[in-house]
């Protein structure tokens, strides 16, 4: 079984605008369209059985429409995760709605949503979700003096220390371009890492060391489409020279177990 745990796609009428915003924000090319139709072709050609997709509401007023999008596109091979924003006016009501809809995961992107990952208001929200949801965080960014990093590995470590029963995925192997800090603050904790947007940036030896120290049973495959396609991610993961049981765990078995823990 192959499960892609980190996918983004958007309504076709806004996908070009969103992908251009992503390209401008990160200063890198976004080679794909960011649509369900395009990803579906990639999923079939790469033999991905299940894909978990999400977006993050960058403004409180986007929460409802984003969650409706997740719900309406869930089914068959696709599992939609919802979103919340710390400044949304009815957090409790939206959490109840997600539960009623059977949405079992939520994505937070503190850098786009502009809140510190371990902010007190955010901690209150995570506590409400601990029993029933998987939370995936964007973690990390470049520290170049020109931007504020809202989602450092250390901040996520604070969350895990305060709410130890959370089911958490730290995207980008625990911290995009902050992998030394991921090693320092997150390795060994009860948190999953996904592989999204790491191959070709994180050196292979450092990648393998993170897997070794954190444990292959806590690593999940994530393509980060539309930045990458799942076939490339599988090929890069295979190129690390892992044992077959480690490879099979990362491409699907770990995700299957995590999803089963919330009834998926």
C-alpha positions as CSV (number, residue, x, y, z in Angstrom):
1,X,0.0,0.0,0.0
2,X,1.2,3.5,-0.9
3,X,-0.3,6.5,1.0
4,X,0.7,10.1,0.1
5,X,0.1,12.0,3.3
6,X,0.9,15.5,2.0
7,X,-1.0,16.8,-1.0
8,X,-2.5,20.2,-1.9
9,X,-5.0,20.8,-4.6
10,X,-7.4,23.7,-5.1
11,X,-10.6,24.6,-7.0
12,X,-9.7,25.0,-10.7
13,X,-10.8,28.6,-10.8
14,X,-8.3,29.7,-8.2
15,X,-5.5,27.1,-8.6
16,X,-3.4,29.3,-10.9
17,X,-3.5,32.2,-8.4
18,X,-2.6,30.0,-5.5
19,X,0.3,28.3,-7.2
20,X,1.7,31.6,-8.3
21,X,1.4,32.9,-4.7
22,X,3.3,29.8,-3.5
23,X,6.0,30.4,-6.1
24,X,6.4,34.0,-5.1
25,X,6.5,33.3,-1.4
26,X,9.2,30.6,-1.6
27,X,11.1,31.9,-4.6
28,X,10.9,28.6,-6.4
29,X,9.1,27.1,-9.4
30,X,5.8,25.4,-8.8
31,X,5.8,23.0,-11.7
32,X,2.3,21.6,-11.5
33,X,-1.2,23.0,-11.7
34,X,-2.5,22.2,-8.2
35,X,-5.7,20.6,-9.4
36,X,-7.4,17.3,-8.5
37,X,-7.6,16.3,-12.1
38,X,-3.8,16.6,-12.6
39,X,-2.9,14.9,-9.3
40,X,-5.3,12.0,-10.1
41,X,-3.4,11.2,-13.2
42,X,-0.1,11.2,-11.2
43,X,-1.7,9.1,-8.4
44,X,-2.6,6.4,-10.9
45,X,0.7,6.4,-12.7
46,X,2.6,6.2,-9.4
47,X,0.2,3.6,-7.9
48,X,-0.7,5.7,-4.9
49,X,-3.6,4.0,-3.2
50,X,-4.7,6.9,-0.9
51,X,-3.9,10.6,-0.8
52,X,-4.5,13.0,2.1
53,X,-5.1,16.5,0.9
54,X,-5.5,19.8,2.7
55,X,-5.2,23.6,2.6
56,X,-4.9,26.1,5.3
57,X,-7.1,29.1,5.8
58,X,-4.8,32.1,5.7
59,X,-7.6,34.3,7.0
60,X,-10.4,33.5,9.5
61,X,-13.1,34.1,6.9
62,X,-11.7,31.3,4.7
63,X,-12.2,28.5,7.3
64,X,-15.7,27.5,6.3
65,X,-15.2,27.4,2.6
66,X,-11.9,25.5,3.0
67,X,-13.6,22.9,5.2
68,X,-16.5,22.5,2.8
69,X,-13.9,21.9,0.0
70,X,-12.2,19.2,2.1
71,X,-15.5,17.5,2.8
72,X,-16.8,17.7,-0.7
73,X,-13.7,16.1,-2.3
74,X,-13.3,13.3,0.3
75,X,-14.1,9.9,-1.0
76,X,-12.6,6.9,-2.8
77,X,-8.8,7.4,-2.8
78,X,-9.0,10.8,-1.2
79,X,-9.1,11.9,2.4
80,X,-9.5,15.6,3.1
81,X,-8.2,17.3,6.2
82,X,-9.8,20.5,7.3
83,X,-8.4,23.7,8.6
84,X,-8.8,26.2,11.5
85,X,-7.5,29.6,12.2
86,X,-6.8,30.8,15.8
87,X,-8.8,34.0,15.1
88,X,-11.9,32.2,13.8
89,X,-15.0,33.3,15.6
90,X,-16.5,29.8,16.4
91,X,-13.7,27.3,17.0
92,X,-15.9,25.0,19.0
93,X,-18.7,25.0,16.4
94,X,-16.3,24.3,13.6
95,X,-14.6,21.4,15.4
96,X,-18.0,19.9,16.0
97,X,-18.9,20.3,12.4
98,X,-15.7,18.6,11.3
99,X,-16.4,15.7,13.6
100,X,-20.0,15.4,12.4
101,X,-18.7,15.3,8.8
102,X,-16.1,12.6,9.6
103,X,-13.2,14.9,8.9
104,X,-10.4,13.5,11.1
105,X,-7.5,15.8,10.5
106,X,-6.6,19.5,10.4
107,X,-3.8,21.4,8.8
108,X,-2.1,24.5,10.3
109,X,0.4,26.6,8.5
110,X,1.5,29.1,11.1
111,X,3.7,31.1,8.7
112,X,0.9,31.7,6.2
113,X,-1.7,32.1,9.0
114,X,0.7,34.3,11.0
115,X,0.5,32.9,14.5
116,X,3.2,31.3,16.7
117,X,2.8,27.6,16.7
118,X,3.0,27.4,20.5
119,X,0.8,30.5,21.2
120,X,-1.5,30.1,24.2
121,X,-4.6,30.6,22.1
122,X,-3.4,27.9,19.7
123,X,-2.6,25.5,22.5
124,X,-6.2,25.8,23.7
125,X,-7.4,24.8,20.2
126,X,-5.0,21.8,20.0
127,X,-6.3,20.5,23.4
128,X,-9.8,20.5,22.1
129,X,-8.7,18.3,19.1
130,X,-6.4,15.9,20.9
131,X,-8.8,13.0,21.2
132,X,-10.4,13.0,17.7
133,X,-8.0,14.5,15.2
134,X,-4.6,14.3,13.5
135,X,-2.9,17.6,13.3
136,X,-0.4,18.4,10.6
137,X,1.8,21.4,11.0
138,X,4.0,23.1,8.5
139,X,7.2,23.4,10.4
140,X,10.3,25.4,9.5
141,X,11.5,28.0,7.1
142,X,14.7,29.8,6.2
143,X,16.1,32.1,8.9
144,X,17.5,34.8,6.7
145,X,16.8,37.9,8.9
146,X,14.0,39.1,6.6
147,X,11.1,36.9,7.8
148,X,9.6,35.7,11.0
149,X,9.6,32.0,11.6
150,X,6.3,31.2,13.3
151,X,6.8,27.4,13.2
152,X,10.2,26.4,14.4
153,X,11.0,22.9,15.7
154,X,11.5,24.3,19.1
155,X,8.0,25.8,19.2
156,X,6.5,22.4,18.2
157,X,8.5,20.8,20.9
158,X,6.8,23.2,23.4
159,X,3.4,22.1,22.1
160,X,4.3,18.4,22.5
161,X,5.6,19.0,26.0
162,X,2.3,20.8,26.9
163,X,-0.1,18.4,25.2
164,X,1.6,15.0,25.1
165,X,-1.4,13.1,23.7
166,X,-1.6,14.8,20.4
167,X,-1.4,13.0,17.1
168,X,1.0,15.3,15.2
169,X,2.7,15.3,11.8
170,X,5.6,17.7,11.5
171,X,5.9,18.4,7.8
172,X,9.2,18.6,5.9
173,X,11.0,16.1,8.1
174,X,10.3,18.2,11.2
175,X,11.3,21.6,9.9
176,X,11.9,22.9,6.3
177,X,15.5,24.0,6.1
178,X,15.8,23.8,9.9
179,X,16.8,20.1,10.1
180,X,19.6,20.6,12.6
181,X,17.0,22.1,14.9
182,X,14.6,19.2,14.1
183,X,17.3,16.9,15.2
184,X,17.8,18.9,18.4
185,X,14.2,19.5,19.4
186,X,12.0,16.8,17.8
187,X,13.9,13.6,17.1
188,X,12.7,10.9,19.5
189,X,9.5,12.6,20.5
190,X,6.0,11.2,19.7
191,X,5.6,13.0,16.5
192,X,5.5,11.9,12.9
193,X,7.7,13.5,10.2
194,X,6.7,13.5,6.5
195,X,9.1,13.6,3.6
196,X,7.5,16.5,1.8
197,X,9.8,19.1,0.0
198,X,13.0,17.6,1.4
199,X,14.5,15.4,-1.4
200,X,17.0,17.4,-3.4
201,X,17.4,19.9,-0.5
202,X,18.2,17.8,2.5
203,X,21.4,15.9,1.9
204,X,20.9,12.1,1.6
205,X,23.2,11.3,4.5
206,X,21.4,13.8,6.8
207,X,18.1,12.4,5.6
208,X,19.1,8.9,6.5
209,X,20.4,10.0,9.9
210,X,17.1,11.7,10.7
211,X,15.3,8.4,9.8
212,X,17.7,6.4,11.9
213,X,17.6,8.6,15.0
214,X,13.9,9.3,14.9
215,X,12.8,5.8,13.9
216,X,11.5,4.7,10.5
217,X,8.2,3.9,12.1
218,X,7.6,7.7,12.6
219,X,8.2,8.7,8.9
220,X,5.5,9.2,6.3
221,X,5.6,9.7,2.6
222,X,4.5,13.1,1.4
223,X,4.8,14.5,-2.1
224,X,3.8,18.1,-1.4
225,X,2.1,18.2,-4.8
226,X,2.0,20.7,-6.7
227,X,5.7,21.2,-5.8
228,X,6.5,17.6,-6.6
229,X,4.9,14.5,-8.0
230,X,4.6,11.2,-6.0
231,X,6.5,9.2,-8.5
232,X,9.6,11.3,-8.0
233,X,9.2,11.1,-4.2
234,X,9.0,7.3,-4.3
235,X,12.1,7.2,-6.6
236,X,14.1,9.4,-4.3
237,X,13.1,7.5,-1.2
238,X,14.0,4.3,-2.9
239,X,17.4,5.8,-3.7
240,X,18.3,6.2,0.0
241,X,19.0,2.5,0.2
242,X,16.7,1.7,3.1
243,X,15.8,-1.9,4.0
244,X,12.6,-3.1,2.4
245,X,10.7,-3.2,5.7
246,X,11.7,0.4,6.4
247,X,10.7,1.5,2.9
248,X,7.3,-0.3,3.0
249,X,6.6,1.3,6.4
250,X,7.4,4.8,5.2
251,X,5.4,4.6,1.9
252,X,2.2,3.3,3.6
253,X,2.2,1.1,6.6
254,X,2.9,3.9,9.1
255,X,0.3,6.2,7.6
256,X,-2.3,3.3,7.6
257,X,-1.7,2.8,11.3
258,X,-1.9,6.6,12.1
259,X,-5.2,7.0,10.1
260,X,-6.7,3.9,11.7
261,X,-6.1,5.5,15.1
262,X,-8.8,8.1,14.2
263,X,-11.1,5.7,12.5
264,X,-10.0,6.1,8.9
